[in-house]
Amino acid sequence: MSRTPPRIVWYLSPAVIAGLVLLIASPHVCRAAAEEERPIIQTFVDDVDIAVIDLRGLGGQENWSSITTTPAGGALVGLSNRDGSAALVEFDHRTRSIRPVMGLQETGRLMPGEHEPKVHVSPWLAPDGWYYFLSHYGLETHLPLHGSRIGYDGMRWWRCRYLPSEQRWQSEHLGRVMTADGAVAVRGDARHQHVWAVTFPKSHLVRIDLAGGALHDLGRSNAVYAPRQILLSSDGRPLVLDHRGRFWTTDHDHRRLIPTQASIPVDHEISGDLLAQGLVAACLDTQTSTWYATSAWGRLYAINAQDAESPIVRDLGAPLDQLSGDDEPRRASRPPMIAGIALAGDDQLYLAVSGYNRAADPDGHSLVVRCDRDGRHAERVAAMDGTQVNYLCGSDAATDKGRRLYFAGSHL
């Protein structure tokens, strides 16, 4: 079978290594970068190249699922900052350079002494050319499923865009759109010109209109905590998983939540923790309206969302169980999590795996694994030392010269 070699980028947390691991087609460039940054990555295949680009000193400490791609094939990365305010940076794959996009503190929209430390969602590129995203302030001593918290003062609504004629980024603060909750899941709907978000800790499904920024609260999504993924059906209705494994959507007018006929069997998971979070990562095959989604407990699902009220769910199993070697996954109290997923070419899924082999290493380590669309023929692409990063998430991008994938994460 003929395959186009994918081009992949990993982003590592600024808290530890804070870099992008760039898998490009130039082996000599890749080797030089790897030697400069220390050999923390082990590769297992020949058609993927890796390099590390450091992000330390760019105003952030962590990355929490905030990464998206640009039309030029680069990436926007959200950096959270426990000691200050969050920021966005841009990675330009052509020049292999990183430049600041916006610091939330530097916008002048925060009160003196006020901080906005968290961007937990990926910026969404809307048809109007702006990237929209949400930020929030929150201090958690832990993330209990029922969402006790201190310090939440609501979500702020932002947008930014690049101005080629001026060679700079423009940013705007669109206001505080909800009080006492943050957001960890966002999905943009280009057809209807709005953004869906699930809040936490209250787990409400909300819709924000691009025209005017009005927020519509559809009520509790029946999740114990906040789902980390919102899927969209072919007609633009959201699909959210509740803590019992059932998918919910909205009526055709997007005014109220209704249950669907689809669910993920709870007995396929080790405990209810996954279903309290919903699905962890997802990517869409636009040709078939099929979402490939992953769980915190290492399972892979294919969800056909042509009909919002009757989505078809296929359990593709646990691809990591196919791997062999000394670091096989152990079905322990904290098994590995597939925290990122991307499509490459016509037949391959790339999975970003976090906390692999915790039985031997309390932190575990990160892997990139690839398999076919049925979850079969899994093989390691690369492994990373868990002392550097053990939590990965991801996004993907298609470019004119091939396929480039981005993964982001933190050391927990």
C-alpha positions, 0 to 999 in steps of 0.5 A: 500500500502506497503511503505519503510520509506524514509530517508531524510536530509535537509541542512539549510543555514549557514547564519542562522542555517546552518545545515543538518536536518537528517531524520533517523530511530533512534527516540531517536537519532533524539529527542536528536539532535532536543532538542540540536538544538532548536525546529525549525521543526514541523513534521506531519507524523510518518515514517520520523525522523529529526535531525539538524547538524550545519554547521556554521563556515565552510567558507560559508554564503549561499547555492544556489541550490548546493547539490549532493549525493555521492555513499556512501549515503552522500552529497556534499554541495556548500557554497557560500560566499559574503565576500570571496570565495566559498567552498565545504563540505562533509556530511558523514551520517554514522558518522554524520560528516562534513569535508571540501572538497575544498576551492576555495581560498585555491587552489592557483588558484586565484590571490592575492585579487581575490575572487570566491564567488559563486557556484550555481550548483550541482557538477556532478559525472562523470564516471571517478570518478571526481565531476565536477562543475562551479563557478563564481564571481558576485555581484548583487544588485538585479536579474532583469530578463534582467540581468543587473550586475556588476562584472561578470568575467566568469565561472571557471571549477573545479573538485574534487575526494576522494582518499580512500588510502590517506583519503583525497580529491583531487581538480583541477582547469581546467581553466576559460571557459567563460568570463562575464557570470556565471552559475546556471544550469548544467546537466551532460551527462555520455554517451557523456562525457560532461556537459551542462550549461546555463549561466547568464545573457546572457542565453546561452546554452553551452557544456563543454567536459570532455576530454580537457575541450573545451567549445562549445557555442550554442547561446542564449537559448531564456530565458530572464534570466537563466533557473535553470534546464536542462533536458536530453532526452533519447538520451542525448539532453538537454531540456531548457524552454524559457521565453514563456514556450517553450522547446528548444533542440539541433540537433543530432550533438549538434551544434545548438538550435532548438525549440520543439513542447512542451510547458508549458501554460503561463496562468497556471502561475501567471506571466511571472517570472517563465518562465523567470527562467525556471523550478526550480527543477527536478528529473528523473525516469530513468525507464520511462524517465520521469522528474518530474519538479516544477515551482516557482509558485507552479505547478508540471509537468511530462515531458516524454523526450524519444523524445527530439524534441517532449517531452510530458508534463503533468500538474499535478496541484498545490499540495500545494492547497490540503493542509488544515489548518491555513497556506493554500497557498494564491495565492498572488503576491509571492506564495510558490515555490516548489524549490526541488523535489525527488523521494522516493520509487516507488510511492512518490514525496517529495517536498521542499517548500519555502516561504509558507504562505507569506500572514501571514508572509512576509518571509513565511516558509519552508515545506516538502510535499509529494504526489503521482506521479500524484500530488495527496494526498498531505500531510505535512511531516514537517514545518520549522520556516521561520525566520530560513530558507524559501528557500529550494532546493534539491537532492536525494540519494539511499542507501543500507539501504533505501532512503535518501533525501537531501534538501538545502537552505538559509534564504532570 
